[in-house]
């Protein structure tokens, strides 16, 4: 009889009920990243989507890098080539070499490489369009020497084969390494830090939701006569409490009435919200250092002196100049092909717009100092000749 009584007591034990699911920040790919072939490209796009500062830095680099023109030794060739660069279709309703370079550079910075195509007309006497390609769909097959490589893609049967008309394809790697021809993304070293940053932001949101949308722990203590019905009562309490919470979300007020010794407590309301300013700033400093954009251009007031901002602007100018050097061979190839199609054998030179990050007053002062230095040098040279 004792055995049967203990067995009956174990069967009537109250059930533990969990009403809410676990939460996680929406960019879960940052936490489960495994570097396999081209899978990291989706990771880099998630970083750009999840961190607005990275997205803003990429757009600013693209905007400041653009602005290219050309000079030829023949006036007629220069005039016609400039007209072509201004009006060439580049897809999606856009025209001009600068629009093409914006899409090309976007892929270059995010994916570490960019692919484009020169589309000729049917007669082969004119360039009909310049188009950017998807780097995820292409692979590189190296030849017998480091200068020989081919761009490959999937054919109709799904096999990887070299693409036709390789001379019309454009390929630019960004900071390629010695053991890989694919290039390196600007965001390569950010997945770990970005995952921590997203966890902090997500936790801040959860904490504020905890303060505004309080979680409750409902505990029922039945008496001696209610042990047999403990499980049934706990399920009933859980259902009624869940219904009350759902009505509260929709703006309706619903009272909760229970019989017996019922205790209701809030969960976590007595814990303080952690200060995230210091860790977030430490991570954002690493992000800013990687992108090369001065903090003041991203709306962050970290600089204490005007001199520091001037030095950061000079460093940004150096970064943009390096990016332009990477893009120049692709633009030169387009211009060279257009000149040969139209029978011009003249030389040409790429001209990028000046990078202006300083005030006009500072530029005028710099020009004045240069002229004063030049004047003093001429006066010194004339005095030395007289002696």
WOGIUR-V929127 format. One line per field, one symbol per residue. phi: phi as a letter, one per 40 degrees, with the letter a starting at -180 (. if undefined). psi: psi as a letter, one per 40 degrees, with the letter a starting at -180 (. if undefined). Layout:
phi->???
psi->???
This chain:
phi->.cccccccccccccccbbcbccbaccbccccbcbcbfcccccccccccccbdcccccccccccccchbbabbcbccccccccccccbccbgfgbbhcccccccccdcccccgabbbbcbccccgbaccabbcbccccbbbbcccbccbabcbaccccgccbcccfccbbbabcbfccccaccgbccbccbdccccccccccccdccccccccbccbbbbbbccccbccbcccccccccccccccccccccgccbcbbbbhcbbbbcbgcccccccccccccccccccccccgccdccbgbcbcbbcccccccccccdccccccccccddcccccccccccccgcbccaacbccccbbbccccccccccccccccccccccccccccc
psi->dddddddddddehiihhheiiiiiiegedddfhhghbededdddddddddhddddddddddddddigiaihiehddddddddddddehheifeiiiddddddddddddddeeiihihhhiideeeihdihiiihddeiihhiadieehiihiihadeeihihiifdeeihhhihfiideheeihidedeeddddddddddddddddddddddgiiihhhhgiadeeddfddddddddddddddddddddeeihhihhihaghhhiihedehihihedddddddddddddddehiddeeehgeheiddddddddddddddddddddddddddddddddddddeeheiiihhhiihhheiiddddddddddddddddddddddddddd.
